[in-house]
Every structure is written in structure tokens, then in C-alpha cells.
Amino acid sequence: MQESVIYQDILQKGEERGKKQEALQLILRLLTRRFGAIEPEMQQQIRTLSITQLEELAEALLDFNNQSDLVNYLGNISLPQPNQED
């Protein structure tokens, strides 16, 4: 069973969800530590990002000086389409 294509696909998707959740939690913690409370709407927008976009945000936030930099950054990226997995 562990060698089946379906099993491997399910396993891979689970790993991707776990990776995304870890990245999301880390980014939100870093942003909160740097800028204080992050607006719920902004948190929701961050939650919709793909893994690749979260990784890019993690690098970009090192250059942010204030929360408006985050707002501008999020306004300039394209959000993933519904049901798009990364």
C-alpha cells in the first residue's frame, strides 16, 4: 500500500500542508514581534498565500521598516487562485 501512487500523493499533500502551516506560523510570529498586532484582514490575506509566496514574504519582511511596508508588499503580489496548491 505504501508504494501505491494514491498513497504517495496523499502523503505528499499532507507534507505540503504541514510545511505551509509551519511557514505561516513563523511569518505571523515574526511580523507580530516586529510590528505588534497584525490586522485580522491582513492575517487572512497572508493565509491565502502559496508556500512559494510565503517563502518570498519571509525574505522580504527582513527589509520592512513598518507595517505599511507589509501592506504595500501584499498589495503588489498576485494571490493564488482557489484550489491552487503549491
Phi, psi and omega in degrees: 000319182296341179269355183289150181297319181296315179300314180297322178295315179297317179298315180296316179297321177296319178296320179295319178297319179296317179297316180296317181297318178296315179298317180298312180298318180295314181298316179296322176295316180296316180296318179295319179294322183281320188241359185086201184301134178260132181306139180304323179297321179290321176300318180297320178297319178296322180297337181276352183289151176285170178301315180300316179294324176295319178297319178294320177297320179301321177287317183295324184296343176295336181263356182287136177260335180205176185293335178293333174297321177294316179301314179297317180299311181295328178288341184258002178253154178271132180281148179295152177285153178305143180068012177273125179254146177233000000 
